[in-house]
Amino acid sequence: MRINSTKENLLEGIQIIQASGAARTTLPILHNFLMETDEGKIKLVRTDLEMATTHYINAEVVEPGSITIPAKEFSDILHTLSGDTEITVYTDETKVHIECGKSKFWVMGTLKEEYPLVPEMENSNMVQMPAETVRQMIQKTIFAASNQETRYVLNGLLWVVGPDGFEMVATDGRRLAISLNKDIKAGKELKIIVPTKILNEIVRFLGINEPEKDEKIEVGISENQIGFRMRNTTYISRLIEGNFPNYKQVIPASTDKKMVVSVKELMAVTKRAALCAADRGGSVRYEIRPGSVLVKASSQKMEFSDEITAEFDGGEFITSFNPQYVTDVLKNTKADKIEFGMTNSINPALLIPEGEEDSRYVIMPVRV
């Protein structure tokens, strides 16, 4: 194999496929990525056996072929090379030569046959979704997913697609995030649990490749895998098997105490309070009354209190929340105000951003 390309193209390709590699593995081959020629382009592939990424870059193909290359070493070499000079990559059996001007490197690669097979994306059950809508729905929910290995089924987001629309749900058992889009529909209901790893990659990818207005991302779903394709990049991941909790039963059916407060002001005061909430379970106390909310936090060495305006339709009400749960919701909404619906200091609170009624959040109070 022999190709000519640019530092920009090669680095962008490595950046896109890098997260599919296995950080810790007993299989040395998973530290490599596959580079091969494919109809005049260069195909880059990387997998950790759970998720795989395929990305095409433009290059001059002088001689077709394939090789697997250590990802870190290749990336480190590219970063040291001049950005305005053509880079040549060619193979000599399993040696990978990288030349740029008078700079010459070689690293030891392995044959393509030693690299794990990457499954093809399912095309028979394909759905096209607005890329920006998918990104926003992920960002509005993924922070509430669990990262504990013991609760593996909660390490993903529940996707429910049916006649009523598309719902994305995440929970870690103490909080819940739901995002609904009524425009994305399907004839029959589909329920799958998508790992957070691939969804974080989709958000990262759409950050690198900003989608144009109304640009679509293709989503292919089979019995045990999901794939995403946009432009020159395809992501494929296994789905999570198991039963997602019945999240609907924890959403308060009604709330008799409602507080409406500025997102910006509540974010600022909760961040300040969090500095003093390291001890005592890490909770912040909210004393709500008509016209205002007094925010308090204390530890063995620190104490804080501040007051902001609020609309409240009840008598004095006191509750406590994990400040991280509150700020996670606030920083993932574009709304100016948010409504807290509550019944008492023990039952969960329902948070709905003003003007974003298709996004709902449930937070369990902290018992102090």
Secondary structure, DSSP 4 states (H G I P E B T S, - for coil): -EEEE-HHHHHHHHHHHGGGS-SS-S-GGGGEEEEEEETTEEEEEEE-SSEEEEEEEE-EEEE--EEEEEHHHHHHHHHHS-TTS-EEEEEETTEEEEEETTEEEEEE-B-GGGSPP-PPPP-TTEEEEEHHHHHHHHHTTGGGS---GGGGGGSEEEEEEETTEEEEEEE-SSEEEEEEESS---SS-EEEEEEHHHHHHHHHHHHHSPPPTT-EEEEEE-SSEEEEEETTEEEEEEPPPS----GGGGS-S--SEEEEEEHHHHHHHHHHHHTT-SSGGG-EEEEEETEEEEEEEE-SS-EEEEEEEEEE-SS-EEEEE-HHHHHHHHTT---SEEEEEESSSSSPEEEEETT-TTEEEEEPPPP-
